[in-house]
Amino acid sequence: MTDGTFGTRNERLAPLTSLRIGGPADFFVRVTSLDDLKGAVRVARRHELPTFILGRGTNVLVADRGIRGVVLENAWSETEVEGVTINASSGTPLAHVAAVAARSGILGLEWLATIPGTVGGAVHGNAGAFGSDTAEALVDAVLMDLDGETWTVARDELGFAYRTSALQGTPTVVVRARLRGRPGERREAVARIKEMVNERAAKQPLAQPNTGSIFRNPVGEHAGRLIDAAGLKGARIGGAMVSERHANFIVNTTGMATAADVRALIDRCQTVVQERFGTLLVPEVEFVGEW
């Protein structure tokens, strides 16, 4: 990769997001190694181009007008087992981390198999499921700035809270993370993964394009229950619909929904739930790009 051949131009991002929605990136680069990642970030910085890191395109709503600057698709997947700890690169799918842990007889990381994201995204947004979250499992993480300089931070330095971290809204890039489980039996871990995956499949609209949970759960409550109680299950705007299976999911029913459709439906859910129950739902999905 050189300055003169910096990725591809006007790459459509919709096929790279789980919602199958999103306009083009000015420049698009797919990275598969640490050297690729550092090199792309440095070139973007040299040309004063804003940089957005895309993992597996979950938990994001990319604007119809796309993303200005450089989008780096992080496909750098690598794991190493260290006792009961998995040291994983930021582009590693969480399901792969769960599988590696299970094969190694490490318990406590099975829930990762139910989240269709990457290690970097999990650290960035404190992803969680089944009563566990990234903050609980994380030992430390290697971060990088836009000059390609790296440093290691402990879990307590990342400002974790429910489905968020101090990294959100910053240009800091997650490079690697170490996630710790506990000793156990491979058979038990594999069985637990199957149980969790089956439970997810039974409750969530996984067959339709979606971006995971749209809203964070309010304290002591479930966003999906409030949306359902407000009579919004099945509500539509354009090609976007509140899932009839799980009301905290918005699905792209026709494959032709726009980001504007989804955002308008998010706004409607917030307005109606607040009017009915006095609770303001806070989006878990991140709005990215040129709105």
N, C-alpha and C positions, 0 to 999 in steps of 0.2 A: 504494500500500500504506500503510495507516494502522495505528495500534495496535489499533483495533477490528476490523480485517478482516485479521488476520495469517495469510494463507494458508488452507489447508484443514485440518480436524481429522480425526484417525484415518485418514489416507491409507494404504492398503495399499502396502507397499514391495516385495512379491514381484515384481510386474510390472516393476519398475524395476531389478532385479538380474539378472545373467546366469545365476544359478542358479535364478531364479524362486522364491526362498525369502525369507521375512522377514515379520514382523508389522508392525503399523501404526506410523506416526509420530504423536506427539501433535499436532504442527503440521508442515505441509509447504508449502514455498515453492519455486517454480521461478524461477530468476533467469536473465536473458539479457543482462545488461550489467553494467558495473562499478558504476554507480549502484544497480542492483538489489541487487547483492551487498553493497555497503557498507550500504545501507539496511536490508536484512534482518538483517545481523549486528548492527547498532546497535540495532534494535528488540528482537532476542532478548536482547541484553546488558541493555537497559533493564529488561526484565521478568525478568532473572536466569534465563533459560532456557538450558540447555546446547544447543550447536549442533554438528551433524554435517554435513559437506559430502559430498554424494554426486555422483560423476561419472557414469560409465556403469554403475555397480553391479558392476564386476568386482573380483576379488581381495578381496571382502568376504563374510563370512557373517553375515547379519543375524538376530538372535535371533527365535525364534517369538513372543516377547512384544513385539517391536518395539523402537523407540528412543524414549526419553523426551526431551522438549524439542522442538527444531526441527531438521528435516532440510531442508537447502537442496540442491535439485538444481541443480547448476551446468551450465547449458546455454549459457553465454556463450562462443561460438565466434568467434574473430577471429584472422587472421594477417597479418603484414606481412613482406615480404622485404627484408633489409638486406644486400646483397652475398651472402655465403654463409651468412648467419645468418637464421633464422626467428624472429621475435618473435611469440609466440602467447599468447592468453589461456588461463586455466587450464581452461576448459571445452571447449577445442578437442579433438576426437578425434585421437588420434595418427596414425591412418590418413590424416586430412586433412593433417596436417603433412607426412607422407611424400609425399603427392601434390603438394602445393604445392612442396616442395623439388625433386621430380623434374621438374616442369614448368619450374622455374627453372634447371635444369641444375646442381643442387646434389647432390653425391654424399655418401654416408656416413650418411644418415638413412633409408635404405630399410627397415631393420629395424623402424622404428616402425609400418609398415603391418601388421605381424603381431600387434600388441598391441591388444586391443579396449578400451583405456582412454582417459583424457584426459591432457592435459599436466599438470594439477595432481596427478593420481594418480601419474603417472610420476615427478615430482619428489619427492613424498611418500614413495614406496616404492622409488625408484631402479630403476624398471622396466628390463628388458633382454631381449635376444634375439639369437641368432646371434653371440655373442661380443662384443656391444656393450651399453652401458647408458647410462642418462640422465646419470650422473655424468661420463662420458666426453664427451658431446655438449654438456652445459650450459655456457653462458657465465656467466649470472647469473639470478636470479629476484627478482621483486617479491613480498613477503610482506605480510600484513595481520594485525593483532591484532583482538580482539573489540570494540574501540572504533572500528574502521574506519580506524585509522592504518596507513599503508603505509611500507615501506622496502625498499631493494634490498640483496641479499646476493650475494657471489661464490660460485661453486661450492664453493670450499674451506671456506666457512663453514657448510656444510650437513651436515657429519659423515657423508658418504656411506660406506656399506659395502655388501657384497653384499645386494641387495634390501632395503635399509633406509636411513634417513636420520635425522638428529637431529629431524626434524619429527614423526616417529611418536610418538604418545602425548601430543602437545601440541595446544593449540587454535589454533595458527597456521595461517592460510589462505594457500594459494598463489594469487596474483593473475595473474601473468604469468611467462613464462620465455623466455629466448633460447637457442636450440639452434643449434649451428654445424656445418656440413658442410665440404665442400671443392669447389672448382670441378670441373666435369665436363661430360659430355654428357647431354642429356635422354634420349636413346635408351637409354643404358647404365643410367641410374637406373630407368627404367620396366621394362626387362627384368629387372633385379635384384629389383624389387618383385614382379613376377609369379613369379619363381623362388622367392623366399622364401615367398610366400603359398601357392603350390602345395605346397611342402615341408611347411609347417605343416598344411595340409588333409589331406595324406596320412598324417600321423603322429598327429594329435590328434583327439579326438571332438567336432569343432566343430558337428556336427548335433544334439547333445544339450545341454541346459542344463548349464553348468559354470562354474566361477569361475577358470579358468586353473590353473596349477600350484598344488597344495595345499601342497607342502613345498619349502623351499630345498634346493638340492643340497649335500650335505656336501662338504667339500674333497676333491678328487680322486675323487669318486664321483657317481653319479646317483641321486636319490631313487627315480625310477621303476624303475630296475634292482633296487634293494634290495627294493622292495615286491613286484615280480614274483617275485624269487628267494625271497621269503618265502611264496610261494603265495597271495598276496592279490588277484591280478588277478581281477576278477569277483566279489569278496566283496561282500555286501549287508547293509545294515541298513535295514529299512523300505524306503523308495523310493530310497535312496541306494546307489550302486554304484561300486566302484573300476573305472574304465574298462578294458575288455578291449583297447582300442586303445593306451592309454598309461596306465601304472599310477600316474603322478603326477597323475592327474585323477580327481576324484569327480564323477559325473554324477547328475542328477535324472532317473532313468529313466522314471518315470511322470508326472512333473509334480506329484506329490503328496508328494514327500519333504519332511521337516521339517528345520529347522536342527539339531534334536536328533539326528536320524538321521545327518546329515553329521558332526556333531561326534563322535558315538560311533564312527563309522567312522574318523575321523581318529585318535581315541584308540587304536582297535584296531591301526591301521597302525603307530603309534608303539610300542606295546607289543610287538607281534610282531617288528618289525624290530630293536628293541633286544635282545630275548631271543635272536634268531637271530644277529645280527651285531655287537652291542655298540655300535650307532650310534643316537643319539637324533635322530630327524628333527624339525627345527624348522619349524613352519608358516610358509608365506609368506602365506597367506590371513589377513586380519584378522578377529577376532571382534568384532562391534559390536552395541550394543544391550543389552537387559536380559536377562542370562543367569540 
